[in-house]
Amino acid sequence: MRESLNETLRNLHEQLASDRTLDAEQIALLRSAANEIEETLDNAEVNSLDLAQRMQANSLSFSESHPMLVQTIGRIADLLSQMGI
């Protein structure tokens, strides 16, 4: 499951790098949340659920225009939940 999460996070980074329609602030927020998840996965004290919820909240503003990106973010939140993190 960890490898699936890592792959999904890589996918998110690729989507953010190739998307030319998101504004810089949206991209920065999503990259920051993804990086924070990656950096803290091995830390028992981290609240990854909170990180995933923040990422999903940030994605609401472009859910209609970027459904694949929102789907990737949802997948990350689901994987974190399944991992019990």
C-alpha positions as CSV (number, residue, x, y, z in Angstrom):
1,M,0.0,0.0,0.0
2,R,2.9,2.3,0.7
3,E,4.2,1.9,-2.8
4,S,0.8,2.7,-4.2
5,L,0.7,5.9,-2.1
6,N,4.2,6.9,-3.3
7,E,3.2,6.2,-6.9
8,T,0.0,8.4,-6.5
9,L,2.1,11.2,-5.0
10,R,4.5,11.0,-7.9
11,N,1.5,11.2,-10.3
12,L,0.2,14.3,-8.5
13,H,3.6,16.0,-8.9
14,E,3.6,15.1,-12.6
15,Q,0.1,16.5,-13.0
16,L,1.0,19.7,-11.2
17,A,4.2,20.1,-13.3
18,S,2.3,19.7,-16.6
19,D,-0.8,21.8,-15.8
20,R,-0.7,25.3,-17.2
21,T,-4.2,26.3,-16.0
22,L,-3.8,26.3,-12.3
23,D,-2.6,29.4,-10.6
24,A,0.7,29.5,-8.8
25,E,-0.9,29.7,-5.4
26,Q,-3.0,26.5,-6.0
27,I,0.0,24.6,-7.2
28,A,2.1,25.7,-4.3
29,L,-0.6,24.7,-1.8
30,L,-0.9,21.2,-3.3
31,R,2.8,20.7,-3.7
32,S,3.3,21.7,-0.1
33,A,0.7,19.3,1.2
34,A,2.1,16.5,-1.0
35,N,5.7,17.2,0.1
36,E,4.6,17.3,3.8
37,I,2.9,13.9,3.4
38,E,6.0,12.4,1.8
39,E,8.3,13.8,4.4
40,T,6.3,12.7,7.4
41,L,5.0,9.3,6.4
42,D,7.5,7.5,8.7
43,N,6.8,9.8,11.6
44,A,4.4,8.3,14.1
45,E,3.5,11.7,15.4
46,V,2.2,13.0,12.1
47,N,-1.5,13.6,11.5
48,S,-1.7,12.6,7.8
49,L,-5.5,12.7,7.9
50,D,-5.3,16.4,8.6
51,L,-2.8,16.8,5.7
52,A,-5.1,14.9,3.4
53,Q,-8.1,16.9,4.5
54,R,-6.3,20.1,3.8
55,M,-5.2,18.9,0.4
56,Q,-8.8,18.0,-0.5
57,A,-10.1,21.4,0.8
58,N,-7.6,23.1,-1.4
59,S,-8.7,21.2,-4.4
60,L,-12.4,22.1,-4.1
61,S,-11.9,25.4,-6.0
62,F,-10.9,23.6,-9.2
63,S,-12.9,20.4,-9.0
64,E,-14.9,21.1,-12.2
65,S,-12.0,22.2,-14.3
66,H,-9.5,19.5,-13.1
67,P,-11.4,16.3,-12.4
68,M,-8.3,14.1,-12.8
69,L,-6.3,16.1,-10.4
70,V,-9.1,16.0,-7.8
71,Q,-9.4,12.2,-8.4
72,T,-5.6,11.8,-7.6
73,I,-6.0,13.9,-4.5
74,G,-8.9,11.8,-3.4
75,R,-6.9,8.6,-4.0
76,I,-4.1,9.9,-1.8
77,A,-6.6,10.6,1.0
78,D,-8.1,7.1,0.6
79,L,-4.7,5.5,0.8
80,L,-3.7,7.4,3.9
81,S,-7.0,6.3,5.5
82,Q,-6.5,2.7,4.5
83,M,-3.0,2.7,5.9
84,G,-4.4,3.9,9.2
85,I,-2.2,7.0,9.2
